[in-house]
Amino acid sequence: MYKLIYKKLPINKISYLNKEKDGFSAEGVGKKFYNSLKLSISKHGIKDPVYIEYGCKSYGDILKIIVGNNRLTIAHELGIKEIPCIIKNCKPDTYNIEGTVLNTDEEIKRYFHLPNQLQIRRDKDNNIDQIMPVYYMNVMDKYV
C-alpha cells in the first residue's frame, strides 16, 4: 500500500536520479529543450510538480526523483529553494509525510498546468507507476 502526497519540498532533501553515477548533460536537442525550460522557469516558476518516490523497492528510504530531473537541476541553478512535488510514499505506516493526500486522478491533475495532457502510468496491479507532464517542447507556448 502506498500514499500519494502533494507537498512543496526543499530541493536539498531530494535525491537526483543517477546524479552520483551519471551526472547531468544537456547536448544537442536536449540542450535546446533544457535552455527553453530554464528560461520558462526563470520567468514563470515551476508549473508542474516533480514525481518522487520514497521507500519503494527500487530506491529505498530516500526521496528519489523519478520524473523532473531537469526541473530540479534548473531549480538548483536558479537558486529556487523548494519545488512542488507529488510523492509516492511506499511506507506510509512508518514514514509520515505531511501534505495533501491525492486519491484520484482528478486530484492529481489539478496540480498540473496542462492536466488533460498528463500521463498517469499504472503497473499491472493498477498502482501508479509514474506521473509525467506532456513533453515541454511540444507545448512550450502554453507555458508562457
C-alpha positions in Angstrom: 0.0 0.0 0.0 1.2 3.5 -0.8 0.0 7.1 -0.4 0.3 9.9 -2.9 1.1 13.2 -1.3 1.3 16.7 -2.8 3.8 18.9 -1.0 6.4 21.5 -1.6 9.8 20.2 -0.6 13.2 21.9 -0.1 15.3 20.9 -3.1 18.2 19.8 -0.9 16.1 17.0 0.5 15.5 15.4 -2.9 17.9 12.9 -4.5 18.5 13.1 -8.2 18.0 10.0 -10.3 21.5 8.8 -11.2 23.2 12.0 -10.1 26.0 10.3 -8.4 26.6 7.8 -11.2 25.7 9.7 -14.4 25.8 13.4 -13.6 23.8 15.7 -16.0 24.5 16.6 -19.6 22.3 18.6 -22.0 23.7 18.4 -25.5 22.1 18.8 -29.0 18.3 18.8 -29.0 18.4 18.2 -25.2 20.3 21.4 -24.8 17.6 23.4 -26.7 15.0 21.8 -24.5 16.9 22.4 -21.3 17.6 26.1 -22.2 14.0 26.7 -23.2 12.7 25.1 -20.0 15.2 27.1 -17.9 14.0 30.3 -19.5 10.4 29.4 -18.8 11.1 28.5 -15.1 13.1 31.7 -14.6 10.2 33.8 -15.8 7.2 31.8 -14.6 8.4 29.4 -11.9 7.9 25.6 -11.9 4.3 25.0 -13.1 4.3 21.2 -12.8 5.3 19.2 -9.7 8.1 16.6 -10.0 7.3 13.0 -9.2 9.2 11.4 -6.3 9.2 8.0 -4.6 10.0 7.3 -1.0 10.6 3.8 0.4 9.8 1.9 -2.8 11.7 -1.2 -3.8 13.9 0.4 -6.4 15.5 3.2 -4.3 14.9 2.5 -0.6 14.4 5.1 2.1 15.3 8.3 0.3 13.2 10.9 -1.5 14.2 9.9 -5.1 13.2 12.0 -8.1 11.7 9.8 -10.8 10.3 12.4 -13.2 11.5 16.0 -13.2 15.3 15.8 -13.1 15.6 18.8 -15.5 13.3 20.9 -13.4 15.2 20.0 -10.2 18.6 20.8 -11.8 17.3 24.1 -13.1 15.9 24.9 -9.7 19.4 24.4 -8.2 20.9 26.6 -10.9 18.4 29.4 -10.3 18.6 29.3 -6.6 15.0 28.1 -6.1 14.8 26.7 -2.6 11.7 24.5 -2.8 9.6 22.9 -5.5 6.2 21.3 -5.9 6.3 17.5 -5.6 4.0 14.6 -5.9 5.4 11.9 -3.6 4.6 8.2 -3.8 5.2 7.1 -0.2 5.6 3.3 -0.2 6.0 3.3 3.6 3.1 5.5 4.9 2.8 3.4 8.1 6.3 4.0 9.2 7.3 7.3 7.4 4.7 10.0 7.6 4.8 12.8 5.0 2.6 15.7 5.8 0.8 17.2 2.8 -2.3 16.9 0.7 -3.3 13.2 0.1 -4.2 12.5 -3.5 -6.7 9.7 -4.0 -8.0 10.1 -7.6 -6.6 11.0 -11.0 -8.6 14.2 -10.9 -7.0 15.3 -7.6 -3.5 14.6 -9.2 -4.4 16.6 -12.4 -5.4 19.8 -10.6 -1.7 20.4 -9.7 -0.6 20.4 -13.4 -0.6 23.2 -15.8 -2.0 21.1 -18.7 -4.0 18.4 -16.8 -5.7 16.9 -19.8 -2.3 16.0 -21.3 -0.9 14.5 -18.2 0.2 10.8 -18.4 -0.6 8.7 -15.3 1.1 5.4 -15.9 0.0 2.3 -13.9 1.5 -1.1 -13.4 -0.3 -4.4 -13.9 -1.9 -4.2 -10.5 -3.3 -0.7 -11.4 -0.9 1.1 -8.9 0.5 4.4 -10.1 4.0 3.8 -11.6 4.8 7.3 -13.0 3.2 10.7 -13.4 4.5 12.7 -16.3 3.5 16.1 -17.8 3.4 16.4 -21.5 6.8 16.9 -23.3 7.6 20.6 -22.8 9.0 21.3 -26.3 5.6 20.3 -27.8 3.7 22.8 -25.6 6.1 25.4 -24.6 3.9 28.2 -26.0 1.3 27.2 -23.4 3.7 27.8 -20.5 4.4 31.5 -21.2 
